[in-house]
C-alpha cells in the first residue's frame, strides 16, 4: 500500500477553512435569495410581528438610579 495515496485521501476528508467559508458563503447567498421570494417575505413579516421591539433611547431603571445615587459626591 502506498503511503501517498493514503495521506491524500485523509487530507481530502479533513475539514478546511476554505471549505467552511465556501459553504458559509453559499448558505448566506441562498438565504438572501429565499428572503426575496413571496414565502420568504411572509416569514420575515411573521417574525417581525412576533418579536417585540425595544424602545429606543435611554431608560432610567432602578438599578441605574441606585448606581447614580451611590456615585454622587
Backbone torsions as a table, in degrees:
resi	resn	phi	psi	omega
1	UNK	NA	135.1	-177.2
2	UNK	-85.7	131.6	-178.0
3	UNK	-73.5	-28.2	178.5
4	UNK	-64.3	-43.1	-179.2
5	UNK	-67.2	-36.1	177.8
6	UNK	-67.6	-41.2	179.2
7	UNK	-66.1	-41.1	-179.7
8	UNK	-63.7	-39.1	-179.6
9	UNK	-66.9	-43.0	-178.8
10	UNK	-70.4	-33.0	178.0
11	UNK	-68.5	-33.7	178.9
12	UNK	-69.5	-31.0	-177.2
13	UNK	-83.7	-14.6	-178.9
14	UNK	-77.2	138.5	177.4
15	UNK	-68.5	145.8	179.1
16	UNK	-129.2	161.9	179.0
17	UNK	-63.4	-38.4	-179.5
18	UNK	-63.4	-45.2	179.1
19	UNK	-64.4	-37.6	178.7
20	UNK	-61.9	-48.1	-178.2
21	UNK	-68.9	-32.6	175.1
22	UNK	-64.8	-45.0	178.5
23	UNK	-64.9	-41.4	178.7
24	UNK	-65.0	-40.8	178.7
25	UNK	-64.6	-40.5	178.1
26	UNK	-65.7	-38.9	179.0
27	UNK	-65.5	-45.7	179.2
28	UNK	-62.2	-41.0	177.9
29	UNK	-63.3	-41.8	179.2
30	UNK	-65.5	-40.9	178.1
31	UNK	-64.5	-39.4	179.1
32	UNK	-64.1	-40.3	179.4
33	UNK	-68.0	-45.9	-178.3
34	UNK	-64.2	-35.2	-178.3
35	UNK	-66.7	-17.6	179.7
36	UNK	-94.0	-3.1	176.6
37	UNK	-83.6	168.7	-179.0
38	UNK	-61.8	-41.3	179.7
39	UNK	-67.2	-42.5	178.8
40	UNK	-62.1	-41.1	178.3
41	UNK	-66.3	-36.8	177.6
42	UNK	-65.0	-40.5	178.8
43	UNK	-65.4	-43.4	179.8
44	UNK	-63.0	-40.5	179.1
45	UNK	-66.3	-40.4	178.5
46	UNK	-62.3	-44.9	179.5
47	UNK	-65.6	-42.2	-180.0
48	UNK	-63.0	-33.3	-179.4
49	UNK	-78.0	-24.6	-179.0
50	UNK	-90.5	-26.1	-179.9
51	UNK	-81.2	129.1	-179.3
52	UNK	-84.3	128.1	178.6
53	UNK	-82.9	143.4	177.2
54	UNK	-78.8	149.1	173.7
55	UNK	-69.8	133.0	179.4
56	UNK	-76.0	150.0	176.2
57	UNK	104.7	179.3	-176.6
58	UNK	-83.6	138.3	176.7
59	UNK	-125.5	127.1	179.7
60	UNK	-86.9	104.4	179.9
61	UNK	-93.9	170.6	-180.0
62	UNK	-61.5	-38.5	179.7
63	UNK	-63.1	-46.1	-179.9
64	UNK	-66.4	-41.0	178.6
65	UNK	-59.6	-42.5	178.9
66	UNK	-64.8	-38.4	178.3
67	UNK	-62.4	-45.3	179.6
68	UNK	-62.9	-38.5	180.0
69	UNK	-65.8	-35.9	-179.0
70	UNK	-78.2	-17.6	-178.1
71	UNK	-97.7	-5.1	178.6
72	UNK	-69.1	141.3	179.2
73	UNK	-94.7	NA	NA
